Amino acid sequence: MSHLEYDVMYGGKTQYEGELKWLRVVYENKTLREEIDCFLADGYKINAIRIFMRWCEREHKDAFKNDTKPPLRISKDTVETYYRRRRFATKMLSLMQIIADPRTGLLTGDKDIDYKFVMEKWELMDKSLIWNPNRLMLEDMNRMYKKYKVKR
């Protein structure tokens, strides 16, 4: 269990609550998300952080009374968390497409089980901002990629 999950589950107040608040801002604003995605796709993480901070300062002057602009550390953590979740979501979608593809190797019932596993994780990630994959789950996903290698 990550420190963030622990703090949220047991009601602890930490600096990560601020990160969750700002991460929610990213997910709720399509325009901001598209701007950040544009910079992250080109590998400009610093510019994505800068855009995020300026956007929050410009758009949220009154929404969060004291927090008109997130501190640099929280901005960096927020953009990095968003980037990790975005990359992982892309990989999960790719894996679901590979498993659903009829040309993939296995013809047993493993396909249904693996597809349900990936779909459950996708739904968890979609519903909860604090959910992040652990090391074992990433290893399982990598094993599935190898198992369903598409031969062309």
C-alpha positions in Angstrom: 0.0 0.0 0.0 1.4 3.4 -0.9 1.8 6.2 1.5 -0.9 8.1 -0.4 -3.4 5.2 -0.2 -2.7 4.7 3.5 -3.2 8.4 4.3 -6.5 8.6 2.4 -7.8 5.3 3.9 -7.0 6.1 7.5 -7.8 9.8 7.4 -4.3 11.1 7.7 -3.6 14.6 6.6 -0.5 15.0 4.7 1.0 17.0 1.8 -0.4 14.3 -0.6 -3.9 15.6 -0.1 -2.8 18.7 -1.9 -1.5 16.6 -4.8 -4.9 14.8 -5.0 -6.7 18.1 -5.2 -4.5 19.3 -8.0 -4.6 16.0 -9.8 -8.4 16.2 -9.8 -8.0 19.6 -11.4 -6.0 18.1 -14.3 -8.6 15.3 -14.8 -11.6 17.6 -14.7 -10.3 20.1 -17.3 -10.0 18.8 -20.8 -8.2 21.9 -22.1 -5.5 21.7 -19.5 -5.2 17.9 -20.0 -4.7 18.4 -23.7 -2.0 21.1 -23.2 -0.1 18.9 -20.7 -0.4 15.9 -23.0 1.0 17.9 -25.9 4.1 18.8 -23.9 4.5 15.4 -22.4 4.2 13.7 -25.7 7.2 15.7 -27.0 9.2 15.0 -23.8 8.9 18.5 -22.3 8.0 17.7 -18.7 9.3 21.0 -17.4 7.1 22.9 -19.8 4.1 20.8 -18.8 4.7 21.7 -15.1 5.0 25.4 -16.1 1.7 25.3 -18.1 0.0 23.5 -15.1 1.2 26.1 -12.6 0.2 29.1 -14.9 -3.2 27.5 -15.7 -3.9 27.0 -12.0 -2.9 30.5 -11.1 -5.1 32.0 -13.9 -8.2 29.8 -13.6 -8.3 29.0 -9.8 -7.7 32.4 -8.2 -10.9 32.2 -6.1 -11.7 28.4 -6.1 -9.0 27.5 -3.6 -8.9 30.4 -1.2 -5.3 30.0 0.0 -4.0 27.8 -2.8 -4.1 30.1 -5.8 -1.0 28.5 -7.3 0.3 25.1 -6.3 3.9 25.0 -5.0 6.6 23.8 -7.5 7.0 20.5 -5.6 3.3 19.6 -5.7 3.1 20.7 -9.3 6.0 18.5 -10.3 4.5 15.5 -8.4 1.0 16.1 -9.9 2.3 16.2 -13.5 4.5 13.2 -12.9 1.6 11.2 -11.4 -0.6 12.2 -14.3 2.1 11.2 -16.8 2.6 7.8 -15.1 -1.1 7.1 -15.0 -1.5 8.2 -18.6 1.4 5.9 -19.8 0.0 3.0 -17.8 -3.5 3.5 -19.2 -2.1 3.5 -22.8 -0.3 0.2 -22.1 -3.4 -1.3 -20.5 -5.6 -0.4 -23.6 -2.9 -1.8 -25.8 -2.9 -5.1 -23.8 -6.7 -5.3 -23.9 -6.6 -4.9 -27.7 -3.9 -7.5 -28.1 -5.8 -10.0 -25.9 -9.0 -9.4 -27.8 -7.3 -9.9 -31.2 -8.2 -13.3 -32.7 -4.6 -13.6 -34.2 -3.0 -13.9 -30.7 -1.5 -17.2 -29.7 -3.6 -18.7 -27.0 -7.0 -20.3 -27.8 -7.7 -21.5 -24.2 -9.8 -19.9 -21.6 -6.8 -17.9 -20.4 -7.9 -15.0 -22.7 -11.1 -14.4 -20.8 -9.4 -14.5 -17.5 -6.6 -12.2 -18.6 -9.0 -9.8 -20.2 -11.1 -9.6 -17.1 -8.0 -9.0 -15.0 -6.8 -6.1 -17.1 -10.4 -4.7 -17.3 -10.7 -4.8 -13.5 -7.5 -2.9 -13.1 -8.6 -0.4 -15.8 -11.9 0.2 -13.9 -10.0 0.7 -10.6 -7.7 3.3 -12.2 -10.7 5.0 -13.8 -12.6 5.3 -10.5 -9.8 6.2 -8.1 -7.2 8.9 -8.4 -5.1 7.3 -5.6 -4.8 4.0 -7.4 -1.4 3.2 -8.8 -0.1 -0.2 -10.0 2.4 -2.0 -7.8 5.5 -3.9 -8.9 3.8 -7.3 -9.0 0.9 -6.1 -11.2 3.4 -4.6 -13.6 5.2 -7.9 -13.8 1.9 -9.7 -14.5 1.1 -7.3 -17.3 4.6 -7.8 -18.8 4.1 -11.6 -18.7 0.8 -11.2 -20.5 2.4 -9.1 -23.2 4.9 -11.9 -23.8 2.2 -14.5 -23.7 0.0 -12.8 -26.3 2.7 -11.8 -28.7 1.2 -11.0 -32.1 3.0 -12.8 -34.9 2.7 -11.0 -38.2 
